[in-house]
């Protein structure tokens, strides 16, 4: 059976704050380790009232310090926001502190709107267009230093922190294939080009010293609960977050609302249907069927599960159910 991993956005709930969010993230990492998940990743987002993982390297340290064996990393760092040497130094430091446990997933989106991008970069020159060159530069900074090398990342050089390319389109698939790197696709919120991107990546993959065969990890939403009805109710917190973002008024993560869908227009309903296409919502039996069908359809090498659930204990329970499903599927292979 393929491994399962965890994608945590460190949600800030309506009745919570950043401190509680980061404490919950740390607790979830410990549960993920206990449950046998392979990785625990956090994502870079900015100026989002409901997400506390914007200082991603620090959020990773928060989780790594509370665990012992699980891999911890970024899913991902939005590289156009940063000078590659800064990321090399940050993740070189993390690798020195937690050797053999750090992953570095790289994306080319800003993780915020244009104003946020301007504030982060101070200039938009290059930006996403420089992403391939920045990846190659970062890869070199994390590798062995060369004789008379003008710029060195210390810490960083020689750490060889594993790099992943993240994407929600065929662009990331092409770059990951060209560089011979593992590819993580954001099917948990942008599944439209998933199958096309998988075909591009697998069809044009070039073996590298890092990776001999293509390796794909796919994002997948989990809203697992004792019943289908409760699972659907739990999923309404993510629905509210998505619709609020699309309406231009992002908020803290809201409590579940059984009547939320009744107030949506046709366009919003269609958008939510698309966003939740790669999801398992409901009882353990329903979740098992959904995961099994998704793996069969995609041939994923690994799933990274996102569970944007309001109540922390319910979120932990969802990952416990998913781990049970994983083990049941493994037994049936």
N, C-alpha and C positions, 0 to 999 in steps of 0.2 A: 504494500500500500504506500502511496506517495505521502511524504511528510506534510504536516499542517504547520503554519506559522501564524503569528498574531500581528495585525496592524492596529496600532493604538493612536488615536488623534488627541489623546488627553483631553476629553471633552469637559468643558466648563458648564455645569448645569445651572438652571435658572436660580436654584436655591443654594448654589455653591460658589466657590471662588478658585483662584489659581492654585493656592496652597492645597486645597482639598483635591483638586484635579490631579496635581502632581503626586500627591499621596496615593490616590487611587491608581494612577499609572504604575507606581512602584509596586503596589499590592498586586495588580493584575500581572505584572512581570513575574512575580513569585509564584502565582497560581499557574501561569503558562509553563514555567519551568517544571513545577510539580506534575503537571498534566502531560508532559512529554512533547510540547510544541518545540519546533526546531529553532525558530527565530522570534524575536520581539522587536518590531520596527516602529519608529515614530516618524512623523512627516512634518516637513517645514511648511507652515502657513503663516500669513502675516495679517495683522489688523482684523482678525476674526474673533468676535466676542465669545464664541463657543469653543475655541481651540487654544490649548495652552502650550503647544509644542513648538512655538516659533523659534526659540533658541535651541535648536534640535540637538546639537552636540551636548549641551547641558542636560537636556531631557534624557538622552541616551545614558549619560553618566548616572543619572538618578536611578534608572532601571538596572544598569550593570552593577552598581554598587550594592544592590539589594539581592542579587542573584549570584550563582556560582558557575553554571554550566551552559545555560541557554545563550545562543548567539544574540547579540543586541546591535541594532544599527538603524540606518536612516532609510526611510522609504517615502520620500527621499530628501536629499539636499538639492535645492534648486540652484544649480551651479551658476547660472548667469547672474545671480545676486552677489556672488563672492569672487574674490581673487583665488585662483586655484591653490596658491601657496598657503592661504589662510586655512582652507579646508584640509590640506595636507598636514599642516601643523596640528590642527584640532584632532583629526582622526589618527594621526601618528601618536598623539598624546593618549588618546583613548586606547589604542592598541598596546601601548606600553603599560598602561594601568590594568588592562583586562586582556592579556595576550591570547590570541587565537579565538576571540569571541566577537570581534567587531566587523560589521558589514557596512559598506558605503554605497547606497543606491543613489543615482544621479538623475535628476530631471531637468528639463529646459524651460519649464513654465516659471513665472515669477512667484507663484504662491500668493498672489494678491493682485489688486488692480494697478492701473498705470501710475497712480500717485504713489502707491506703496513701492512700486518698482523704482520710481525716480528717487524716493527717499533712501532706498537701500543702496542703489548703485551710484547715485549722484549724477550719473550720466547714462543715457540709454544707447550710447554708441556701442556697437557690437551686440550686446544682449544675447538673445536666443540664437542669432546668426553665428556667434562664436562658439556655440556649445560643443561641436565636435573637436575643435582645436583645444578648448578648455579641458575636455575629458582627457585628451592625449597628454596635455601638459601636466595635469594632475596625476595621471598614471606614471609619468616619468618622475615626478617629485616623490612619489611613494615607493619607487623602485630603488635599485642601488645607485649611488652617486657615481658620476663619471669623472674622470681626471680633468681637472681645471674647469669643472662645472661652475658657471657664474652664480647661479641661484640654487640654494639648497634648503630643503625643508627640514628643520631640526626642532622638535621631533618630526618624524615623517619618513625620511629617506630610509630605505631598506625595510620598512615595515610591511610592504606589499599587502596593505589592507585590500581585501577582495572588493572589486568594483562591480556594480550592476548598472545596466541602463534601464531607466524607467520610461514608460511611454503610454500614451492613449491613442496613438495613431501609428501609421506605418513608418514615420520618420525614425522613431526610437528603435523600431524593429530593424530597419536598415542599418543604423549605426551599430547596434549591438551585434548584428551578424557580421558586419565589416571588421569590427575590432575583436571578434571572437569572445564576447563577454556574455554572461547570463542576462536574460531579459525578463523584466517584471512588467506586466501589463495591467493598467488601472481599470480592469473590467468591473470593479465594484462600484464605479460611478460613471464610467464612459465606455460601455461595452460595444458601441456601434461598429467599430472597426476591429474588434477582437480577432475574429477568424481570419480576416485579411492580413492583419499584422502577424499572426502566427504563421501563416503560409509564407509570407515574405521572410521572416526571420529564419524559419527552418529551411526554406528553399535556397537562401543565399548565404547561409552560415559558413564562415571560414574558420577552421580550427586554429587555435592559438596556444601559446605556452600556458595560458590561464585555463583554457577549456577546450577539450577535444571534440565534444558533441554539443549541439544546442541544448540549452536548459531554460525552461520557461516556468515562471511562477505567476499565477493569476490571482488577482484580487477577487474576493467573494464575500458578500454580506451574510452575516449570521444573525438571525433573530429567533433563537431556539428557546422554547419554553415547554412546560408540561402539556399544553394544548395548542391547537392551531389558532384558536381565538386569542389566547394571550400573546402568542408570537406576533400575530397581526397587530395587536394593540401596541406592543413594544416598538414595532417598526414605524409607528406614526411620529416618533420623535425625530427620526432621520428624515421622514417626509417633510415635517415642518421646517427642519434646517435647510433642506434643499430648496423648498419653495420660497422661504424667506430670502435666501441668497439670490435666487433668480429675480425676486421682486426688488432687489437692491437694498434690503434692510436686514442684514444678517444679525442674528441674535444669539444669546446663550442657548444651550440645548434645552428644549422645552419638555415638560412632562408629557407622557402619552395622552392622546386625545381621541377618544372613540369616534367623535363626530367630525374630525378634521377634514376628512375627504369630502364630506358633503358640501363644503364651501369652495371647492376647487372648480375652476373653469375647464373647458375641454382641453386646452393646450397644456395646462398644468397636469392634468390627469395623464396625458400622453407622455409628458416628460418624466413623470414619476414611474410610469410603466417601463420606460426605457432604462432609467437609472437602476431600478430594482430587478432588471432582467437577470443579473448574475447574483441571485440571492437564494437563501433558504430561510423560509419564514414559517414557523409553526412547531408542531410537536416533534419529538425525536424521530418518529417514523417518517414524517413529512420531510424533515431535514435530511434524513438518510437518503431518501429517494432523490431529492434535489441535488445533493452533492454527488451522488453516484452518476446521475445523468449528466451533470456538468463535466465531470472528469472523463466520462465516456465520449462526450462530444468534442472536447478540446484536446485530450491527450496531455493535460498539464503534468509537469514534473513535480509541481508543488503548488499548494494553495496557501494564500495568505488571507486570513479571515479578519474582516472588519465588523465590529459589533457596536454601533452607535446607539447604545441603550442608556436611558436616563438614569435608572437606579443601578448603582454599582454592583450590588449583590446579584441583581438579575443579569447583569452583564457577565459576571463571573460564572453564573449558572449556565449561560448560553455557551460559553467556551467549554465548560465541563461536559455539556451534552454533545458538543461537536467532537470533543476528544473521545467520548464513548462511541460515537458514530464511526470515527476513524478506526478505532480498535475493532469494531464489528466488521467493517469493510475489510480490514486486514485479515481477519480470521476467515473470511469467505473467499479470499484469493487462492 
